């Protein structure tokens, strides 16, 4: 499997940080005489959180660079046909449902013509569920409505 694709599929660690903080708090209240351990735990959690945020930003940039390199191989006519495709179209990351690219038709139906990139697809289309894509299906099992359409 491509190294860049593997990085895109890594799990989000924020949920685990919650439990690490809970354990640090429990340690603090469990041993009233030795709060140093709790402070060390909390410091490590903070450092890990910072590291995770930095690597997530780096990973997002790598994804964008990868997509840019793939699309740069297309000739101008192919790029133009994708951007001006008559149906609304968006490319999303299945890792976190963030919009990577969208054509003018998609921007028009969402009403956000300026900045749809790096937003979650559910911010623009609240009823959209990407589960069917992860199940390798080519069509949504239910229609997705946007503004009653």
NUMAR-147797 format. One record per atom (N, C-alpha, C, O, CB): x, y, z; residue in three letters. Coordinates in steps of 0.02 Angstrom, whole numbers, plus 50000, padded with zeros to 5 digits. Atoms other than C-alpha are relative to their C-alpha. Glycine has a CB too. Layout:
N
XYZALA...
***
This chain:
149
500424994150000UNK500005000050000UNK500445006250000UNK500975006350032UNK499525000050061UNK499634993850005UNK500605017449959UNK500105003150070UNK499645003250110UNK499635005049954UNK499844997149934UNK501475025850107UNK499555006050016UNK499355006850073UNK500745002150002UNK500424994149988UNK500455041850085UNK499294997950017UNK498965001150058UNK500015004649939UNK500685002449986UNK498815032150084UNK499974997250071UNK499474998250106UNK499784994649949UNK499995002749932UNK499315023150244UNK499955005650052UNK499595005050101UNK500654995950012UNK500024994449953UNK499615039850331UNK499305003050003UNK499095005250057UNK500505005349979UNK500674997150000UNK497885045950277UNK499524995850041UNK499024998450066UNK499755000649928UNK500465004549965UNK497085030850360UNK500144999350074UNK499794995650109UNK500024993249967UNK499855000449929UNK497875033150531UNK499435002850041UNK499115007750021UNK500655003850016UNK500574997849960UNK496595035150671UNK500125006850033UNK500685008950044UNK499844994850053UNK499984993649964UNK496185051550756UNK500114998550074UNK499774994250102UNK499345004149989UNK499795001649932UNK496965051850930UNK499665004350054UNK499785003250113UNK500745000750006UNK500294995449951UNK495925065551015UNK499594996450053UNK499624998250112UNK499575005149965UNK500415003749953UNK494735053251095UNK500434996750054UNK500234996550112UNK499584994649963UNK499565003249952UNK496195044351178UNK500305005150049UNK500445003450107UNK500574996349963UNK499744994849956UNK496855060751249UNK499525001450058UNK499745002850114UNK500125006549961UNK500494999049947UNK495245062551348UNK500134995050057UNK500144996950115UNK499284999149972UNK499875005049948UNK495615046251439UNK500675001050035UNK500724999850095UNK499984993049969UNK499364998649969UNK497425050851469UNK499945005650052UNK500245005350105UNK500535001949947UNK500114994549953UNK496865067051552UNK499604997550060UNK499754999550117UNK499635005849966UNK500395002949945UNK495575057451655UNK500464996250047UNK500404996850108UNK499444995449974UNK499535003949958UNK496955045751717UNK500465004650040UNK500615003350098UNK500414995249957UNK499574995349964UNK498065060551762UNK499625003250058UNK499895004050112UNK500275005549953UNK500424997049947UNK496635068451862UNK499894994950055UNK499924996650114UNK499325002449971UNK500105005249949UNK496275051851949UNK500634998950041UNK500604997850101UNK499794993449966UNK499375000749964UNK498115050251994UNK500095005750049UNK500315004750106UNK500594999849951UNK499944994149956UNK498085067852066UNK499584999150063UNK499825000650118UNK499795006349962UNK500455000749942UNK496605063952179UNK500114993550039UNK499904993050096UNK499295000449978UNK499895006449967UNK497145046152220UNK500555000450053UNK500474997750107UNK500174994749949UNK499444999749954UNK498795050252304UNK500125007350018UNK500475011049982UNK500644996849968UNK499974993049979UNK498665066652399UNK500725002250016UNK500875008250014UNK499565001150061UNK499334998149979UNK500495066052452UNK500495000549942UNK501035003449950UNK500264995050049UNK499534999950055UNK501285063952281UNK499665002249936UNK499484998249893UNK500314993049990UNK500324997250059UNK500535075552151UNK500485000449941UNK500265001849885UNK499725006950016UNK499504999450053UNK502145075452051UNK499854995249943UNK499934997049884UNK500704998650028UNK500165004950052UNK501625059651958UNK499445002649955UNK499475002049894UNK499804993250032UNK500564997450039UNK499995067751904UNK500235005749955UNK500025006249898UNK499435002550047UNK499754994550041UNK500915083351845UNK500434997549942UNK500395000149886UNK500415004950044UNK499595003050053UNK502155072751746UNK499554996949947UNK499664997849887UNK500494994650030UNK500475002950047UNK500715063051668UNK499675005449957UNK499635004849896UNK499464995950037UNK500324994650035UNK499835079151621UNK500485003449951UNK500285005249895UNK499725005150049UNK499494997150044UNK501445086451548UNK500114995649939UNK500174998149883UNK500655001050037UNK499905004650056UNK501695070951442UNK499405000249953UNK499485000149892UNK500124992850026UNK500614999650041UNK499885071751382UNK500015006449958UNK499845006249898UNK499374999750044UNK499984993750037UNK500115089951332UNK500524999649944UNK500395001849888UNK500185005850048UNK499495000850052UNK501725085951238UNK499764995449944UNK499874996849885UNK500654997350030UNK500275004550051UNK500885071351149UNK499465003449958UNK499415002249898UNK499714993750033UNK500534996550036UNK499405082351104UNK500315004949948UNK500085005349891UNK499555003850049UNK499664995450045UNK500555095551029UNK500314996249941UNK500244998349883UNK500555004150038UNK499705004150052UNK501495082150933UNK499474997549950UNK499574997749890UNK500374994050031UNK500545002550042UNK499855074950868UNK499735005549954UNK499605004349895UNK499444997150042UNK500264994550040UNK499225091950810UNK500495001849944UNK500285003149887UNK499885006250045UNK499504998450050UNK500855095450719UNK500014994749945UNK500044996449886UNK500705000750032UNK499995005350050UNK500855078450632UNK499364999949959UNK499374998349900UNK500124993250033UNK500634999650038UNK499015080450584UNK500045005649948UNK499825004649891UNK499405001250047UNK499924994450047UNK499405097250503UNK500474998049943UNK500354999549885UNK500265006450035UNK499525002350050UNK500895089650414UNK499674995049953UNK499774995249892UNK500634996950034UNK500345005150040UNK499825074950355UNK499495003349953UNK499445001449895UNK499644995050046UNK500484996550042UNK498475086750290UNK500365003449942UNK500125003249885UNK499605005350041UNK499614996950054UNK499795096350192UNK500254994949951UNK500264996249890UNK500595003950029UNK499765005350044UNK500495080050123UNK499434997649954UNK499554996349895UNK500284994250040UNK500575002150040UNK498745075050064UNK499875005149945UNK499785003349887UNK499374999050044UNK500124994850049UNK498485091749980UNK500555000249946UNK500405001149887UNK499965006850034UNK499455000250048UNK500215090849899UNK499944993949954UNK500074994449893UNK500684999950036UNK500085006150041UNK499875073049841UNK499455001049948UNK499554999249889UNK499824993950046UNK500554998850047UNK498215077949762UNK500225005149948UNK500065004549889UNK499375002550037UNK499754994950047UNK499045093149684UNK500474996849950UNK500454998549891UNK500355005750038UNK499535003250047UNK500415082249610UNK499634995449951UNK499834994949893UNK500534996050039UNK500395004350044UNK499135070049541UNK499635004249948UNK499635002649888UNK499504995750040UNK500374995850046UNK498085083849465UNK500465004049954UNK500255006049900UNK499555004750037UNK499544996250044UNK499615092849397UNK500204995849940UNK500424998549889UNK500635002150039UNK499855004350056UNK499895077749286UNK499465000349946UNK499584998549888UNK500094992850023UNK500544999450049UNK498225080849202UNK500135006149956UNK500405011249979UNK499315000650034UNK499924994150043UNK498245092349053UNK499465005250016UNK498985003750052UNK499974998049926UNK500454994449984UNK497325108949058UNK499284998349982UNK498835000150019UNK500225006349962UNK500685001750020UNK495815102248964UNK499674995350050UNK499084996150065UNK500004996849930UNK500275004749952UNK495585088049088UNK499825003650065UNK499305002350095UNK500494994350014UNK500144996249940UNK495715099949236UNK499375004349992UNK498955004650036UNK500595004450019UNK500574995750013UNK494475111749157UNK499354996049997UNK498844998350021UNK500105003749934UNK500615004150004UNK493245097649122UNK499794997650069UNK499194997050082UNK500114994149953UNK500185002049932UNK493315091849304UNK499705005950038UNK499205005050073UNK500614997450037UNK500254994149965UNK493055109449371UNK499335002449973UNK498925005150010UNK500505005649997UNK500624997750032UNK491655113049248UNK499524994349986UNK499074994949944UNK500165003749936UNK500445005750008UNK490825096049259UNK499295002350016UNK499185006050064UNK500214994150047UNK500674997249991UNK488945099049244UNK499654998150065UNK499185001550086UNK499574997849943UNK500305002049936UNK488505089849404UNK500445002450058UNK501055002650051UNK499904992350003UNK499604998149941UNK489045095849577UNK500454994250021UNK500244988450022UNK499545002150059UNK499525005249983UNK490595086549632UNK500475002550054UNK500705008250052UNK500404997849938UNK499514998449947UNK491695086249787UNK500434993950012UNK500194988250010UNK499655002350065UNK499545005349981UNK493215075949832UNK500115000750075UNK500315006050099UNK500685000349960UNK499934999749928UNK493265071550017UNK500504994750024UNK500604989649991UNK499334999050035UNK499575004949968UNK494495062650130UNK499554995550043UNK499194997950087UNK500555003650044UNK500425004549961UNK493655047150199UNK500264999250072UNK499914996850116UNK499974993149967UNK499705000349933UNK494835048250349UNK499625004550048UNK499475002450104UNK500735002049997UNK500324995249955UNK493985063650421UNK499435003949968UNK499185008749997UNK500515004850026UNK500564996950036UNK492645068450292UNK500125007449983UNK499645011249978UNK499364999450040UNK499834993150017UNK493555084750250UNK500015000749924UNK500264996449889UNK500695002050031UNK500024998650072UNK493265092350078UNK500695002049977UNK500995006750003UNK499485005649984UNK499344998750027UNK494865092149978UNK499945004449937UNK500355008849926UNK500374993449984UNK500104996250062UNK494195098849813UNK499265000049984UNK498904995450003UNK500424996949942UNK500704999650021UNK492525104449742UNK499955004249938UNK500335009049928UNK499565003050058UNK500104996050060UNK491895110949577UNK499515005650013UNK499215006050067UNK499764995649942UNK500444994249993UNK490875126549548UNK499284998050014UNK498935001450051UNK500035004449938UNK500695002349989UNK489245116749543UNK499884998250073UNK499354999850100UNK499854993949957UNK500075001749929UNK489545110149719UNK500005006350043UNK499595007050089UNK500574995350022UNK499974993749962UNK490015127349784UNK499345003849993UNK499115007050040UNK500595004449976UNK500624996350012UNK488435134449705UNK499424997150041UNK499045000850070UNK499834999949926UNK500575002949964UNK487215121949783UNK500085000650076UNK499585000650112UNK499924992749981UNK499914999249927UNK488005123749956UNK499965007350020UNK499885008850080UNK500674997150021UNK500044992949985UNK487965142649943UNK500645002950028UNK500665008750048UNK499455001250049UNK499364997749974UNK489775143849999UNK500505000249942UNK500884995549932UNK500264995350058UNK499604999650061UNK490655149749842UNK500735001350012UNK501145000049968UNK499725005349956UNK499304998049988UNK492255155549924UNK500424994550030UNK500954992850003UNK500015005950046UNK499555004449962UNK492895142750049UNK499654993750024UNK499364993650079UNK500305003850060UNK500285006449978UNK492275124850055UNK500564995250018UNK500434989950047UNK499554997049947UNK499445004549988UNK494005117250068UNK500174999950074UNK500095004850110UNK500615002149959UNK499815001249931UNK494605110150233UNK499425000550048UNK499525001250109UNK500555004850021UNK500605000649958UNK492805109750298UNK499764992949995UNK499894989449946UNK499455005149977UNK500295006650003UNK491925093750341UNK499405000249953UNK499055005249949UNK499784997550070UNK500555000450048UNK490675088150210UNK499335000950036UNK498865003650007UNK500014993249962UNK500634999349962UNK489335087550347UNK499875007250020UNK499305008950038UNK500014995650061UNK500124992849988UNK489595106250377UNK499635003149942UNK499235007649951UNK500675003650011UNK500324997350060UNK489035109450199UNK499364996149982UNK498874999149960UNK500484999749942UNK500575004450016UNK487835094550176UNK499874995850063UNK500134990350068UNK500144995449936UNK500085003249935UNK487225089750351UNK499754992849998UNK499924988850042UNK499535004050041UNK500295006850002UNK486285073950298UNK500464994949966UNK500274989149961UNK499345000249965UNK499555004650036UNK487775066450204UNK500344995350048UNK500604997450100UNK500535003949960UNK499675005149961UNK488435050150275UNK500464996149954UNK500234993349904UNK499474995250035UNK499525003150045UNK490015042850199UNK500094992550014UNK500534989449984UNK500675003450007UNK499925007149983UNK489795025450273UNK499964995549939UNK500344990749933UNK499464997950051UNK500085004150061UNK489225018450105UNK500635000149957UNK500774995249922UNK499415002549960UNK499374999750037UNK490855024350026UNK500524995450030UNK500894992149995UNK500265007249998UNK499525004449966UNK491865015150157UNK499834992649989UNK500274988349993UNK500005001550075UNK500225006950014UNK490844999550117UNK500104998349926UNK499874993049903UNK499264999250019UNK499835001150070UNK491455001149936UNK499384999749955UNK499384996149905UNK500414993749992UNK500594999650042UNK489735004949867UNK500055006349956UNK500375011249975UNK499345000250044UNK499944994550047UNK489545016449717UNK499415004850002UNK499425009849967UNK500094997349931UNK500594995749998UNK487865024049762UNK499745000350071UNK499734995350107UNK499464997549952UNK500284999049933UNK487115031349920UNK499354996150006UNK498934996349961UNK499895007550014UNK500625003949992UNK485745020049990UNK499385004450008UNK498825002249995UNK500064995550061UNK500574995449991UNK484655035250028UNK500175006749966UNK500755008749966UNK499835001150075UNK499864993450030UNK484465051849937UNK500215004950054UNK499985004550112UNK499375002749963UNK499764995049954UNK485355066450019UNK499705006749980UNK499805009149925UNK500795000450000UNK500344993650015UNK484335082350031UNK500425005950024UNK500755005650077UNK499315000250032UNK499674993849981UNK485065099750035UNK499525005749984UNK499345006849926UNK500705000949962UNK500494994650007UNK483885114350063UNK499364997649966UNK499085001149924UNK500305005749961UNK500625002750026UNK482395103350022UNK500044997349929UNK499534995549900UNK499485005250003UNK499915002650069UNK483115097749854UNK500344993450001UNK500454990449948UNK500395004949956UNK
***
